[in-house]
């Protein structure tokens, strides 16, 4: 059963890794579910409650940090509240109509469009769009690092149990 737990974990981590970039997949939470399944398949002997709880906390942290990095990036570059809402709506529209990377373009266009509609000059609006892009990319990097942390925590015990 340990080999099955390892394979399940790897499949969930690979799917989660794709979700780091693809907006419709919650990457780190998917990897955390992989930890839960692997622990369950191993009767919580190889991976125990500690690993499951830490993975769940990392998944929750990833959701918070993903939002915060985008907002902080946009704010740092001067986006208004309307610009941030425009970026959020644009990211959703972009993800739906132009997958898999339309969320980035949609966020930029949404932020710029909302800033322009609010009466801000083109230079300030494009700066807000750039901040949204930088914040979104920062979120992708952080989510990738959090998946690496889950792998470093769980993969060695799963391999040692074979």
Buried (B, 14 or more C-beta within 10 A) or exposed (E): EBEEBBEBBBBBBBBBBEBBBBBEBBBBBBBBBBBBBBBEBBEBEBBEEEBBEBBBEBBEBBEEBBEBBBBBBBBEBBBBEBBBBBBBBBBBBBBEEEEEEBBBBBBBBBBBBBBBEBEBEEEBBBBBBBBBBBBBBBBBEBBBEBBEBBBEBBBEBBEEBE
